[in-house]
Amino acid sequence: MAHIFKSIPAKPAFGTLTQVVYQGDYLSNKKAKLAYCANRNKSVSCGKLVKSGSYDQFNLYNKGRYLNALDKGCILPFDKTNLIVGQYTKMNLTSVCVVGNGNPCSLIDSCVSCETPAKIDASSTVTEPFYQINTIDPLGQLFGRAQCGINNFTRYMVYSPPTKHY
């Protein structure tokens, strides 16, 4: 009966940043990046491994490919479903219809409310709630139109590392 009252830790929900670099990893990462693109070996061309002499060379090449993708921002160094994501990402919603005036759009191709975005007036004294006058995500780009699209907003996350304040 003791297992019924066992507490569930919250630490896994926050997640961890996987981009931790120690002093010994600096040279290893430098070698991996060189093995991926700037290797002087004739068997390796930039971005393509032609022949691998050993597992270590193959592993070093794959690590360089991963680090290159990480530097370009193609791979995020954390899981998008964890709470830590708010510290390292921003939302790029330039091409998304976030709020529209009126009812939800029935036809996605011709949504009139997305052509003129809704203006939010904070000083307004309207007695009706905001969600009764406007429609949040009328096209379903952020939260989807079905249960399987509820995490669509993660597509618009852009990696922005925090600035260091010394």
C-alpha positions in Angstrom: 0.0 0.0 0.0 3.0 2.3 0.3 3.3 2.6 -3.4 -0.1 4.4 -3.6 1.3 7.4 -1.7 4.5 7.6 -3.7 5.1 11.1 -5.1 5.7 11.7 -8.7 8.8 14.0 -9.4 8.3 17.1 -11.5 11.8 17.3 -12.8 11.2 15.2 -16.0 8.5 17.7 -17.0 11.0 20.6 -17.0 13.6 18.7 -19.1 17.3 19.5 -19.6 19.3 21.2 -22.2 21.4 18.7 -24.0 23.9 21.2 -25.3 26.4 21.0 -22.4 30.0 21.5 -23.5 32.8 20.6 -21.0 36.4 21.5 -21.4 37.4 18.1 -22.9 34.6 18.3 -25.4 35.8 21.4 -27.1 38.6 19.7 -29.0 36.4 16.7 -29.7 33.8 18.9 -31.2 36.4 20.8 -33.2 37.7 17.6 -34.7 34.2 16.4 -35.5 33.3 19.5 -37.3 36.5 19.3 -39.3 35.8 15.6 -40.1 32.4 16.5 -41.4 33.3 19.2 -43.8 36.9 20.4 -43.9 38.7 17.0 -43.8 41.8 16.9 -46.0 41.4 13.1 -46.4 40.6 12.1 -50.0 37.9 9.6 -48.8 35.7 12.4 -47.3 34.1 15.2 -49.2 32.2 18.0 -47.6 28.9 16.7 -46.3 29.4 13.1 -47.6 31.3 10.2 -46.2 32.7 8.1 -49.1 34.7 5.6 -47.1 35.3 5.0 -43.4 38.4 3.3 -42.2 37.1 2.7 -38.7 34.1 3.1 -36.5 35.8 6.0 -34.7 36.1 7.9 -38.0 32.5 7.1 -38.8 31.3 8.2 -35.4 33.4 11.4 -35.6 31.8 12.2 -38.9 28.2 11.7 -37.6 29.0 13.9 -34.6 30.2 16.6 -36.9 27.1 16.3 -39.0 25.0 16.7 -35.8 27.0 19.7 -34.5 26.7 21.3 -37.9 22.9 20.9 -37.9 22.8 22.2 -34.3 24.8 25.3 -35.3 22.5 26.1 -38.2 19.4 25.8 -35.9 18.0 22.7 -37.8 18.0 20.7 -34.6 16.9 22.0 -31.2 19.0 20.9 -28.2 15.9 20.0 -26.2 12.6 18.3 -26.4 9.8 20.7 -27.6 7.3 19.3 -25.1 9.3 20.1 -22.0 8.8 23.3 -20.0 12.4 24.4 -20.6 11.5 25.3 -24.1 10.3 28.7 -23.0 13.8 29.8 -22.0 15.4 28.9 -25.4 12.8 29.6 -28.1 10.7 32.4 -29.5 7.6 32.1 -31.6 7.9 33.3 -35.2 4.2 33.9 -36.1 4.7 36.2 -39.1 2.8 34.0 -41.6 0.2 32.7 -39.2 -3.4 34.0 -38.7 -3.5 34.1 -34.9 -6.7 36.1 -34.2 -9.5 36.9 -36.6 -12.7 38.9 -36.2 -15.9 37.0 -36.2 -16.6 33.2 -36.4 -14.1 30.5 -37.4 -13.5 30.1 -41.1 -15.3 27.2 -42.8 -13.1 27.4 -45.9 -9.4 27.5 -45.2 -8.5 28.9 -48.7 -10.8 31.9 -48.4 -10.8 33.2 -44.8 -11.8 36.8 -44.8 -11.0 37.3 -41.1 -7.4 36.6 -41.8 -7.0 39.2 -44.5 -7.5 42.0 -41.9 -6.2 40.8 -38.5 -8.1 41.7 -35.4 -6.9 44.7 -33.5 -6.7 44.3 -29.7 -7.5 47.4 -27.7 -6.4 47.0 -24.1 -8.2 50.2 -23.0 -11.5 49.0 -24.4 -14.5 48.9 -22.0 -16.5 46.3 -24.0 -18.4 44.0 -21.7 -18.2 41.0 -23.9 -15.2 38.7 -23.5 -12.5 38.7 -26.1 -13.1 35.1 -27.2 -16.8 35.8 -28.0 -16.1 38.6 -30.4 -13.0 37.1 -32.0 -11.7 33.7 -33.0 -8.3 32.5 -31.8 -6.5 30.5 -34.5 -9.3 30.5 -37.1 -7.4 28.4 -39.6 -6.2 25.8 -37.1 -2.5 26.5 -37.8 -1.5 26.7 -34.1 -3.8 24.3 -32.3 -5.2 22.3 -35.2 -8.8 21.5 -36.1 -8.6 17.9 -34.6 -7.0 16.3 -31.6 -3.9 15.2 -33.5 -3.0 18.8 -34.4 -3.0 20.2 -30.9 0.8 20.7 -30.8 1.1 22.4 -34.2 2.4 25.6 -32.5 5.7 23.8 -32.0 6.4 24.2 -35.7 6.8 27.9 -35.3 9.4 27.7 -32.5 12.7 29.3 -33.3 15.8 28.6 -31.3 17.2 31.8 -29.6 19.8 31.1 -27.0 19.6 33.3 -23.9 22.0 36.2 -23.7 24.7 36.0 -21.1 24.8 38.8 -18.6 28.1 39.0 -16.8 
